[in-house]
């Protein structure tokens, strides 16, 4: 694993994301876990991103991506869960049409939780690469922006805002494990 920053992601882009998404998401608490701290012999804190509306930090990246755009053209993404739900939820809030491609094996509960936010859900592919190839083809055919769940600078910058909060909420952080 490289220590090099993700291309297009910097402290400045994460700060810009923080400003962009401010007021639209919960600043979640980061609380010390006494039990885990004692068990592991360290001071361990847990960031409660499950308090976001769709119960995941993925909302930070999805919302930042949508707010950083200059138009309301539709978007498409491949995801089997949290990214899909976050993008569908915030797309609906922003008036941006969202199409989600999920692998065929995705649990029905995840499919239903994404559809409830108004996204078009397409089940295709058995493995990530197959689903990604189909999603890229669909993006080209429909002239949609592809929102990659973990390889996009705006998505990563938005998700990085969780670290900024943690650094402010905990004194003397030496390690963040995500």
Secondary structure as a PSIPRED ss2 file (coil, helix, strand):
# PSIPRED VFORMAT (PSIPRED V4.0)

   1 X C   1.000  0.000  0.000
   2 X C   1.000  0.000  0.000
   3 X C   1.000  0.000  0.000
   4 X C   1.000  0.000  0.000
   5 X C   1.000  0.000  0.000
   6 X C   1.000  0.000  0.000
   7 X C   1.000  0.000  0.000
   8 X C   1.000  0.000  0.000
   9 X C   1.000  0.000  0.000
  10 X C   1.000  0.000  0.000
  11 X H   0.000  1.000  0.000
  12 X H   0.000  1.000  0.000
  13 X H   0.000  1.000  0.000
  14 X H   0.000  1.000  0.000
  15 X H   0.000  1.000  0.000
  16 X H   0.000  1.000  0.000
  17 X H   0.000  1.000  0.000
  18 X H   0.000  1.000  0.000
  19 X H   0.000  1.000  0.000
  20 X H   0.000  1.000  0.000
  21 X H   0.000  1.000  0.000
  22 X C   1.000  0.000  0.000
  23 X C   1.000  0.000  0.000
  24 X C   1.000  0.000  0.000
  25 X C   1.000  0.000  0.000
  26 X C   1.000  0.000  0.000
  27 X C   1.000  0.000  0.000
  28 X C   1.000  0.000  0.000
  29 X C   1.000  0.000  0.000
  30 X E   0.000  0.000  1.000
  31 X E   0.000  0.000  1.000
  32 X E   0.000  0.000  1.000
  33 X C   1.000  0.000  0.000
  34 X H   0.000  1.000  0.000
  35 X H   0.000  1.000  0.000
  36 X H   0.000  1.000  0.000
  37 X H   0.000  1.000  0.000
  38 X H   0.000  1.000  0.000
  39 X H   0.000  1.000  0.000
  40 X H   0.000  1.000  0.000
  41 X C   1.000  0.000  0.000
  42 X C   1.000  0.000  0.000
  43 X C   1.000  0.000  0.000
  44 X C   1.000  0.000  0.000
  45 X E   0.000  0.000  1.000
  46 X E   0.000  0.000  1.000
  47 X E   0.000  0.000  1.000
  48 X C   1.000  0.000  0.000
  49 X H   0.000  1.000  0.000
  50 X H   0.000  1.000  0.000
  51 X H   0.000  1.000  0.000
  52 X C   1.000  0.000  0.000
  53 X C   1.000  0.000  0.000
  54 X C   1.000  0.000  0.000
  55 X C   1.000  0.000  0.000
  56 X C   1.000  0.000  0.000
  57 X C   1.000  0.000  0.000
  58 X H   0.000  1.000  0.000
  59 X H   0.000  1.000  0.000
  60 X H   0.000  1.000  0.000
  61 X H   0.000  1.000  0.000
  62 X H   0.000  1.000  0.000
  63 X H   0.000  1.000  0.000
  64 X H   0.000  1.000  0.000
  65 X H   0.000  1.000  0.000
  66 X H   0.000  1.000  0.000
  67 X H   0.000  1.000  0.000
  68 X H   0.000  1.000  0.000
  69 X C   1.000  0.000  0.000
  70 X C   1.000  0.000  0.000
  71 X C   1.000  0.000  0.000
  72 X C   1.000  0.000  0.000
  73 X C   1.000  0.000  0.000
  74 X C   1.000  0.000  0.000
  75 X E   0.000  0.000  1.000
  76 X E   0.000  0.000  1.000
  77 X E   0.000  0.000  1.000
  78 X E   0.000  0.000  1.000
  79 X C   1.000  0.000  0.000
  80 X C   1.000  0.000  0.000
  81 X C   1.000  0.000  0.000
  82 X H   0.000  1.000  0.000
  83 X H   0.000  1.000  0.000
  84 X H   0.000  1.000  0.000
  85 X H   0.000  1.000  0.000
  86 X H   0.000  1.000  0.000
  87 X H   0.000  1.000  0.000
  88 X H   0.000  1.000  0.000
  89 X H   0.000  1.000  0.000
  90 X H   0.000  1.000  0.000
  91 X H   0.000  1.000  0.000
  92 X H   0.000  1.000  0.000
  93 X H   0.000  1.000  0.000
  94 X H   0.000  1.000  0.000
  95 X C   1.000  0.000  0.000
  96 X C   1.000  0.000  0.000
  97 X C   1.000  0.000  0.000
  98 X E   0.000  0.000  1.000
  99 X E   0.000  0.000  1.000
 100 X E   0.000  0.000  1.000
 101 X E   0.000  0.000  1.000
 102 X E   0.000  0.000  1.000
 103 X C   1.000  0.000  0.000
 104 X C   1.000  0.000  0.000
 105 X C   1.000  0.000  0.000
 106 X C   1.000  0.000  0.000
 107 X C   1.000  0.000  0.000
 108 X H   0.000  1.000  0.000
 109 X H   0.000  1.000  0.000
 110 X H   0.000  1.000  0.000
 111 X H   0.000  1.000  0.000
 112 X H   0.000  1.000  0.000
 113 X H   0.000  1.000  0.000
 114 X H   0.000  1.000  0.000
 115 X H   0.000  1.000  0.000
 116 X C   1.000  0.000  0.000
 117 X C   1.000  0.000  0.000
 118 X C   1.000  0.000  0.000
 119 X C   1.000  0.000  0.000
 120 X E   0.000  0.000  1.000
 121 X E   0.000  0.000  1.000
 122 X E   0.000  0.000  1.000
 123 X E   0.000  0.000  1.000
 124 X C   1.000  0.000  0.000
 125 X C   1.000  0.000  0.000
 126 X C   1.000  0.000  0.000
 127 X C   1.000  0.000  0.000
 128 X H   0.000  1.000  0.000
 129 X H   0.000  1.000  0.000
 130 X H   0.000  1.000  0.000
 131 X H   0.000  1.000  0.000
 132 X H   0.000  1.000  0.000
 133 X H   0.000  1.000  0.000
 134 X H   0.000  1.000  0.000
 135 X H   0.000  1.000  0.000
 136 X H   0.000  1.000  0.000
 137 X H   0.000  1.000  0.000
 138 X H   0.000  1.000  0.000
 139 X H   0.000  1.000  0.000
 140 X H   0.000  1.000  0.000
 141 X H   0.000  1.000  0.000
 142 X H   0.000  1.000  0.000
 143 X C   1.000  0.000  0.000
 144 X C   1.000  0.000  0.000
 145 X E   0.000  0.000  1.000
 146 X E   0.000  0.000  1.000
 147 X C   1.000  0.000  0.000
 148 X C   1.000  0.000  0.000
 149 X C   1.000  0.000  0.000
 150 X C   1.000  0.000  0.000
 151 X C   1.000  0.000  0.000
 152 X C   1.000  0.000  0.000
 153 X H   0.000  1.000  0.000
 154 X H   0.000  1.000  0.000
 155 X H   0.000  1.000  0.000
 156 X H   0.000  1.000  0.000
 157 X H   0.000  1.000  0.000
 158 X H   0.000  1.000  0.000
 159 X H   0.000  1.000  0.000
 160 X H   0.000  1.000  0.000
 161 X H   0.000  1.000  0.000
 162 X H   0.000  1.000  0.000
 163 X H   0.000  1.000  0.000
 164 X H   0.000  1.000  0.000
 165 X H   0.000  1.000  0.000
 166 X H   0.000  1.000  0.000
 167 X H   0.000  1.000  0.000
 168 X H   0.000  1.000  0.000
 169 X H   0.000  1.000  0.000
 170 X C   1.000  0.000  0.000
 171 X C   1.000  0.000  0.000
 172 X C   1.000  0.000  0.000
 173 X C   1.000  0.000  0.000
 174 X C   1.000  0.000  0.000
 175 X C   1.000  0.000  0.000
 176 X C   1.000  0.000  0.000
 177 X C   1.000  0.000  0.000
 178 X C   1.000  0.000  0.000
